[in-house]
């Protein structure tokens, strides 16, 4: 896999992969693409991928009676 995740096409692919990965595991992740424009140091435009995850893990939509946090169980080696 040799995508450039900083351009628009690569960022869209990355967004889709992140959302699908966590959806399959029962989590909702909100991923947004942010156009950063031209960056002189990179000598190109850049697209940032941002999400609502915390420390690399999503948060479940909470019920009023349920507080849940993502578990590491079942995620080891699932990349």
C-alpha positions in Angstrom: 0.0 0.0 0.0 1.8 3.1 -1.2 -0.8 5.8 -1.1 0.0 9.4 -0.5 -2.5 10.1 2.3 -1.8 13.9 2.2 -3.4 14.5 -1.1 -7.2 14.5 -1.6 -7.6 11.0 -3.1 -5.4 9.4 -0.5 -7.1 11.3 2.4 -10.5 10.1 1.1 -9.3 6.5 1.0 -7.9 6.8 4.5 -11.1 8.3 5.8 -13.1 5.4 4.3 -10.8 2.7 5.7 -10.9 4.2 9.3 -14.7 4.5 9.3 -15.1 0.9 7.9 -12.6 -0.6 10.3 -14.4 0.8 13.4 -18.0 0.3 12.0 -17.2 -3.4 11.7 -16.4 -3.4 15.4 -19.5 -1.6 16.5 -18.2 1.9 16.9 -19.1 5.2 15.2 -16.2 7.4 14.2 -16.6 10.9 12.8 -13.8 11.5 10.3 -13.4 14.8 8.5 -11.1 16.0 5.7 -9.6 19.5 6.1 -8.1 21.2 3.1 -4.9 22.8 4.4 -3.9 24.5 1.1 -0.4 24.9 -0.1 2.4 24.2 2.4 5.7 25.7 1.5 7.7 23.0 3.4 6.0 20.2 1.5 5.9 22.2 -1.8 2.4 21.0 -2.3 -1.2 21.2 -1.1 -2.2 19.1 1.9 -5.4 17.5 3.1 -5.6 16.6 6.8 -7.6 13.7 8.2 -9.2 14.5 11.6 -11.5 12.4 13.7 -13.3 12.4 17.1 -11.2 9.5 18.4 -9.3 9.9 21.7 -5.8 8.3 21.9 -6.5 6.3 18.7 -9.8 4.8 20.0 -13.3 5.8 19.2 -16.0 6.5 21.8 -19.3 4.7 21.6 -22.5 6.6 21.4 -23.7 6.5 24.9 -27.1 5.5 26.2 -28.5 7.3 29.2 -28.0 4.1 31.3 -24.7 2.9 29.8 -21.2 4.3 29.9 -18.9 2.4 27.7 -15.3 2.8 26.6 -13.6 1.0 23.7 -11.9 -2.2 24.9 -8.5 -3.5 23.7 -10.0 -7.0 23.7 -10.3 -8.4 20.2 -8.2 -5.5 18.7 -4.8 -7.0 19.1 -3.4 -7.8 15.7 -6.6 -6.5 13.9 -5.0 -4.0 11.5 
